[in-house]
Amino acid sequence: MTGARKTGVPILLIGLLAAFILWSMPADTEAAGKGEIPPDPVNLILKMPRHFEPVQDYTTLLLKREDMGGTFARETTFMKFRRPFDVYMKWTEAPHKGRELLFRKGVNDDKLLVHEGGFLGLVNVSLDPLGSMAMKDNHHPVSDVGIGSLTEQVVEGLKRGLERGDVTVTYGGTVGLEEREAHVCKVQFPEKREGFVVIAGKGDTLWDIAAMTGRDMRVILLSNDGIDDSGDIREGQEVFVPFHYCRRYVIYIDIQWGIPLRIDIYDWENRLYESYYYSRLCINTGLGDVDFDPDNEEYDF
């Protein structure tokens, strides 16, 4: 084990207070227009994958809020990401301050390498990304984390709404997010949660049904009152799968880069369900293998 980190996180924390204030702003805050013809918000969203293609790696301070059934899980993590899918995360705030995580697709049997902060950090643990320990207090697995996954999910959901003709997209002007400036796009789906029914097969879990239907596991779980967890289904059981992920969301797209910086998502009761803000984002920084190596002298694995 090495001592405390010497670089990286402490520098990023200088701007954390400003980032938190911006992140805590109401999601529907209107930004004043500049008198130009407003851009088409549908095109802004649909072009995000193309704009993300040149991004090979990035670092960010990720601010996450997720409704875990009446209480919000709030986390702040310093994150490194490199294509095709290498992730390093360090939690910088309580209650998990000091926790570190490494995930590289195709390495360590596709498992997470994790240790807690403090004296609990003496033990490194390998976890299934979809297992109950890794998913505790999380809406999404680490294997789905990052701007690329967010971009794919948002674009797929919007295309589905456009095909069904049941989505409304409006432009909300621009807003400053720290040193970046972003377009504000508002996407709204039907008030009533509509969907279809899938019959569970032998050995199926909600993860299997989510993969089969291209939907989110947790949203399926929350849409079925009689199901308590991802494995709580039996062969032949009817499982309701919503057409859409949420009632509405507000997405903030960087004006220069054309990629999402923040998204606030609301459930069918119009309550904030989750929020992700990629604060202090730096792209194409030249991350190397050492940045995803547990033997990195700056890490505590």
N, C-alpha and C positions, 0 to 999 in steps of 0.2 A: 504494500500500500504506500502511496505517496502522500504528501501533505496537501494543503489547500491548493486550489488552482491558482496559477500565477498570472494567467492572462485570460482574455475572452470575456467571461461573465461579469467581473467587476466593472469593466469599461461599459458594458451594455447597461448595467444597472443605473448608470448616471441619469439616463433618460427615462427610467421606468415610471417615475411619478407623472411626468408629462404624458407618457403613453397611457397610463391607467386613467387619467382624467379624460383623455380623448375617447378611450374605449368605453368609459362609463356614460358618455353622452347618449341621450335618447336616440334610438335607432331611426326615428322618423324626422330627425333634425333636418330642416330644409336649408340648403346652401343657396346663396344668392346667385342668380345667373349673371353672365357677363355681357348679355346683349347679343351673343352670337346665335345662329340657328342651332338648336340643341341636337346632339347626335341621336341616332336611333339606338335605344337601349337594347333591343333584341340583337342587333349586330354587335354591339359592344360585348355582350355575353357570349354569343356564338363564336366570336373571333378569339376568345381567350386561349383555347388550345393552341392555335397557330402562334400566338404571341409567347406562349410558354415554351414552345419547342426549342428556342435557342438557349434556354436556361439549363445549364448542366449541373449547377450546384448553387446552394445559397445558405446563408446563416440568418437567423431571426430570433427575436424574443417573442415567443408565442404566448398570447394571453387567451385563456380558454375559460368559458363559463358554460356549464351544462346543468340542466334541471334534472335532478335525480329523484324526482317524485315529491316535490314540495320544498326541497332545499337545493341550493345551487352549489355545485362543486366548482371551485375557482382554483385555477392553476396557472403558474407562470413558469415557463421553461425556456432555457436557451437551447436552440435547436440547430443542428447541422444536417443538411440533406445533400446527397449526391446521387445522380442517376447511375445505374437504373433504379436502385432502391436501397440506399445506405442511409441510416438514420442514427444520429447521436443526440441524446437529450439530457439536460441537467436541470433539475427543479431548483429554482432560485428563491422561492418563497415557501413559508409554512403552509400546510402542515407536512409537506414532503421535502422540505429544503435539504439539499445534498443528495437526493436520489439521482442515480444515473442509469441510463438505458442505452443499449446498443442493439440495433436490428439491421441485418444485412440479408436480403433475400438470397437463398442458396447457401448460406453460411450458418453453422451451428444448428443444422437440421431445421432451418427456418424458425428458430425460436428466439425469443428476446433474451438478452443478457442484462440482468437488473441487479442493483444493490440499493439498499436504503441509505439514508444519511446517518451520521453519528456512529455510535458503536454498532448499530445494526448493519453498517456498511462493511463489516468484516466478512460477510458472506455474500458471494455472487450466486444468483439463482437463474436457471434457464427456464423460461415459461412459454407455454403455448400461447400465441397471440390471441387466440379465440377462447382460451380457458377462463374459468371463473376468477382466478386470481388476477390475471392480466386485465380482465374487463371490469373489475371492481371499480365503481365510481367513474366509469367511462362510457360514453355513448358509442364510440367507435374503436376498433382495434388499431394498434400502432401500425399494422400493415396497411392501413388506409390513411395514415396521417400525411399531411403535406399539401402544398398548393396544387400540385398536379392532380392528386385524387379529388380535391375540392373542385377543381376546374371540370374534371370529367363528370362528376356527379351533378353539378349545377347544369352543365350543358345538356346532359342526357335528360334531366328532369324538365328542362325548358322545351326541348324538342318533343318530348312526350305530350306536354301541355299544348304545344302548337298543333300537333297532329290531332289531338282530341278537340281542339278549339275551345278549351276551357281555362286559358291563362290570359292574364292581363299584365302587360309590362309597361311601366312608366319611367320617365327620366326625372330625377330629383335634383339636377344641378351638380355642382361640384363642392367638395369639402376638403379642408386641409387635414391630413393625418400626419402629425409631426412634420418632418421635412418633405413629405410627399403630398401630392394633390391627386384627388380621386374623383371619378364619376360616381354618382349615386344612382343605382338602378333598383326599382321596386317591382317585385314579381308577386302576383297574387293568383291563387288557385281558388276553386269553388269553396264556399263556406261549409258545405256538407262533405264529410269524408266519404268518398265513394271508392269502390274497389271491386275485387272479384274473389272468388273462393278457390282454394287449392286443396286437394285431398292428399293428406300426408301419406307417403309410402313407408314401407317397412324400414325402420332404422333412421328415418328422416329426423333432422333437427330443424329449428328455425333458420340456422345458418344455411342448410341445404336448400330450403325453400327460398331464402333470400337470394342465393346464388342462381337458382333456377329461374326466378322471376325478374332478376335485376333490380331488386328492391333492398331497402335497408333492414337489417335484422331487428334492430331495436324498435323501429317504427312498426314493424309487423307485430312484435311482442306487445307494444302498448295499444295496439288496435284489437287485441283479443283478450277480453277480460278473464277468460277461464284458463289462460296460460301464464304460468309464473316465471318460467325461465326458458332459455333456448332449447333445452332438452325435454321440456314438459309437454310433449305431444306423442300421440300413438298412431299406429297405422290405421288409416281410414278416417282420421279426424279431419274435420273441415277447418281450414285456417283462412281467415280473412286477410287479404293483401290489398292495401290502399293503392290507388292509381298514383297518388302523389306523395311526396315526402313530408309536406307540411302545408299549412294554410297560406303562408306568405313568407317572404324573406326580403331583406335589404342587403344588397351586395355593393361593395366599394371597390371599383376597378381603377388601378393606377393609370393616370392619364398618359404618362410617358411609356410605361412598360406594357400596358394593356392586360395585366394579370390581376387577379383579386388580391386585395390586402386584408379585407375584413368581410365577414358575413354575419348577419343577425337573423336568426330563424325563429318563426313563431308557429305554435301549434294550432290545432283547430279551435281552441278556446281563445285564440289570439293572445296567448301568453308567451313570453320569451322562452324558447325551448333550449337554444344553444347559441353561442356566439364565439367566433374565432377571429382573432386579430393578429396578423403577422407583422408585428411591430419591428422597427429598426432593421428592415429587410435589406440585405446586401446580396446581390446575385453575381454568379460567375466569379467567385473569389479564389478559385484554384484549389479547392479542397483535395487532399490526397489520401492515400491508404492510411496514413498515420492518424488521420482525424476519425477513423472508424476502427481503430485498433485498441483493444482493451489494455494493452501494454503502454499506451501513450502516457508519458510521465506526467502529463497534466491531469490525467483522470485518476480516479480512486478505485478502479476495479481490482 
